[in-house]
Amino acid sequence: MSAQLNPAQREAIRYLDGPCLVIAGAGSGKTRVITQKIVRLIEAGFPSRAIGAITFTNKAAQEMAERLGKMVKLPEGQRPLVSTFHSLGVQMLRRDGQSLGLKRNFSILDADDATNILQQALGTTDRKVARAAQHRISLWKNALVDPDRAAAEAKDGLEHGIARAYRDYVATLAAYQSVDFDDLIGLPVRLLREHADVAQAWREKLRYLLIDEYQDTNACQYELLRLLAGPRA
């Protein structure tokens, strides 16, 4: 298998002594490097179920898991975690969301449900207005800006109005025991920041992190990774 790899790929796979950033263009085999690096970690004696490979799309995660399954046979309970950021967030909230007041059976809103709630918060029947507010709130959430800070930093009357709707929206979701897509990253960040015992448990569970397309992480995703890596970095 190593015959299919170039020297730079082999170097990236062999290096196991700390943080490693692999910079390469599209179609240059980065996903193959990640899957083979997981195999190398396992062969070197690293516990397989403490390895996490995180990517952006379900398709990429499925492809990586399938490749890995062909390369190394492990019982289900011993397999590395291969998931998207959002599915990792769901796992974290199902397991530990009670620390934030979430029940295990919380629901995940789709975009239309979120638009409906925002229409009510804004007092409008115009879905285009609600969707524009939804986009602005999503940007705030991905930058880890809460409703109070959004209101304080609002540039004009329009943003002030959206910031007020943001506060009502967050309160409604909490009352409904619901989260939106952005919360699947933002709430795990809050969980790890506010609950040291939960953070430590997840750092022990995922001791070796491999991130596909790392350059595409936003502020919220980066903070989740930073908190998961912890002092070991």
C-alpha positions in Angstrom: 0.0 0.0 0.0 2.9 2.4 0.8 4.0 2.0 -2.8 1.0 4.0 -3.8 2.1 7.0 -1.7 4.6 9.7 -2.5 7.3 10.6 0.0 5.4 13.6 1.5 2.3 11.4 2.0 4.4 8.7 3.7 6.0 11.4 6.0 2.6 12.7 7.0 1.4 9.2 7.8 4.5 8.2 9.8 4.6 11.4 12.0 2.8 10.6 15.3 4.6 12.9 17.8 2.2 15.9 18.0 0.3 18.3 15.9 0.8 18.0 12.2 -0.7 20.2 9.4 -0.8 18.7 5.9 -1.2 21.3 3.2 -2.1 19.9 -0.3 -4.3 20.8 -3.2 -7.6 19.3 -4.3 -7.4 15.7 -5.5 -4.0 15.1 -4.1 -5.0 12.3 -1.7 -5.5 14.0 1.6 -8.4 11.7 2.6 -6.3 8.7 1.7 -3.5 10.1 4.0 -6.0 10.4 6.9 -7.4 6.9 6.5 -3.9 5.4 6.3 -2.7 7.5 9.2 -5.5 6.0 11.3 -4.3 2.5 10.3 -0.7 3.6 11.3 -1.9 4.9 14.7 -3.7 1.5 15.4 -0.6 -0.5 14.2 1.6 1.7 16.5 -0.6 0.7 19.5 -2.9 3.7 19.8 -6.3 2.6 21.1 -8.6 2.6 18.0 -11.7 3.8 19.8 -9.9 6.9 21.0 -9.2 8.1 17.5 -11.6 10.6 15.9 -11.7 11.6 12.2 -13.9 14.6 11.6 -15.0 15.9 8.2 -17.6 18.3 6.8 -20.0 16.2 4.8 -21.9 12.9 5.4 -20.6 11.7 2.0 -17.0 12.3 3.0 -17.5 10.6 6.4 -19.1 7.6 4.8 -16.4 7.3 2.2 -13.7 7.5 4.9 -15.4 4.9 7.1 -15.8 2.5 4.1 -12.2 2.9 3.2 -11.1 2.3 6.7 -13.3 -0.7 7.1 -11.6 -2.4 4.1 -8.1 -1.6 5.5 -8.6 -2.7 9.2 -11.2 -5.1 10.6 -12.4 -4.1 14.1 -15.4 -5.0 16.2 -18.0 -2.2 16.3 -17.1 -1.0 19.8 -13.5 -0.7 18.9 -13.8 1.3 15.7 -12.5 4.9 15.4 -15.1 7.6 15.3 -15.6 8.8 11.8 -18.2 11.6 11.6 -19.1 15.1 10.5 -18.7 18.0 12.9 -22.5 18.1 13.3 -23.0 14.4 13.9 -20.2 14.6 16.6 -22.2 17.5 18.1 -25.4 15.4 18.2 -23.5 12.6 20.0 -22.1 15.1 22.5 -25.5 16.7 23.2 -27.3 13.3 23.5 -24.8 12.1 26.0 -24.1 15.3 28.0 -26.7 17.9 27.0 -28.5 17.5 30.3 -25.7 19.7 31.8 -27.2 22.5 29.6 -30.8 21.7 30.4 -31.4 19.6 27.3 -33.3 16.3 27.5 -31.8 13.4 25.6 -34.7 13.3 23.2 -34.3 17.0 22.1 -35.4 17.7 18.5 -33.4 19.2 15.7 -35.2 21.9 13.8 -34.9 22.0 10.0 -34.5 25.4 8.2 -38.3 25.8 7.6 -39.1 25.3 11.3 -36.5 27.9 12.2 -37.9 30.3 9.7 -41.4 29.9 11.1 -40.2 30.6 14.7 -38.3 33.7 13.4 -41.3 35.0 11.6 -43.2 35.0 14.9 -40.2 36.6 16.7 -40.0 39.3 14.0 -43.8 39.8 13.8 -43.7 39.3 10.0 -45.4 37.1 7.4 -42.6 37.8 4.9 -40.5 34.6 4.7 -37.8 36.4 2.8 -37.3 38.8 5.7 -37.2 35.9 8.2 -34.7 34.0 6.1 -32.4 37.0 5.9 -32.6 37.3 9.7 -31.9 33.5 9.9 -28.7 34.0 7.9 -27.6 36.9 10.1 -28.2 34.8 13.3 -26.4 31.8 11.8 -23.3 34.1 11.2 -23.5 35.3 14.8 -23.8 31.7 16.1 -20.9 30.5 14.0 -18.8 33.4 15.3 -19.8 32.5 18.9 -21.7 35.8 19.3 -24.6 35.4 21.8 -27.8 37.6 21.6 -26.6 40.1 24.2 -23.3 40.7 22.3 -25.2 40.8 19.0 -27.5 43.6 20.4 -24.5 45.5 21.8 -22.6 45.4 18.5 -25.5 45.9 16.2 -24.6 48.6 13.6 -28.1 49.9 12.8 -31.8 49.6 13.6 -32.2 46.6 11.3 -29.5 44.6 13.2 -30.9 45.7 16.5 -34.3 44.2 15.5 -32.7 41.0 14.4 -30.7 40.8 17.6 -33.9 41.1 19.6 -35.5 38.4 17.5 -32.3 36.3 18.1 -32.9 36.5 21.8 -36.5 35.4 21.5 -35.5 32.7 19.0 -33.0 31.2 21.5 -35.6 31.3 24.3 -38.2 29.6 22.1 -35.8 26.8 21.1 -35.0 26.2 24.8 -38.7 26.1 25.7 -39.3 23.6 22.9 -36.3 21.4 23.9 -35.1 22.0 20.3 -31.8 23.0 18.7 -31.0 24.2 15.2 -28.2 23.1 12.9 -25.8 25.8 14.2 -26.4 24.7 17.8 -25.0 21.3 17.1 -21.6 23.0 17.2 -22.3 26.0 19.4 -23.8 24.1 22.3 -21.0 21.5 22.5 -18.6 24.4 22.7 -20.6 25.8 25.6 -20.7 22.4 27.2 -16.9 21.9 27.1 -16.3 25.5 28.3 -18.7 25.4 31.2 -18.3 21.8 32.4 -14.7 20.7 33.1 -15.7 17.2 33.9 -17.5 16.7 30.6 -14.6 18.3 28.8 -12.2 15.9 30.4 -14.4 12.9 29.6 -14.5 13.9 25.9 -10.7 14.5 25.8 -10.2 11.0 27.1 -12.7 9.6 24.7 -11.1 11.3 21.6 -7.4 11.5 22.3 -6.2 11.6 18.6 -8.0 13.9 16.3 -7.7 14.0 12.5 -9.5 16.8 10.6 -10.3 16.6 6.9 -10.5 20.0 5.1 -9.3 21.8 8.3 -9.0 25.1 6.4 -12.8 25.3 6.1 -13.4 25.4 9.8 -15.3 28.5 11.1 -14.6 30.1 14.5 -17.1 27.8 16.3 -15.8 24.6 14.8 -12.2 25.6 15.5 -13.1 26.3 19.1 -14.8 22.9 19.4 -11.6 21.3 18.2 -9.4 23.4 20.4 -11.4 22.4 23.5 -11.5 18.8 22.5 -7.7 18.7 22.1 -7.2 20.4 25.4 -3.8 20.9 27.0 -2.3 18.1 24.9 -3.1 20.1 21.8 
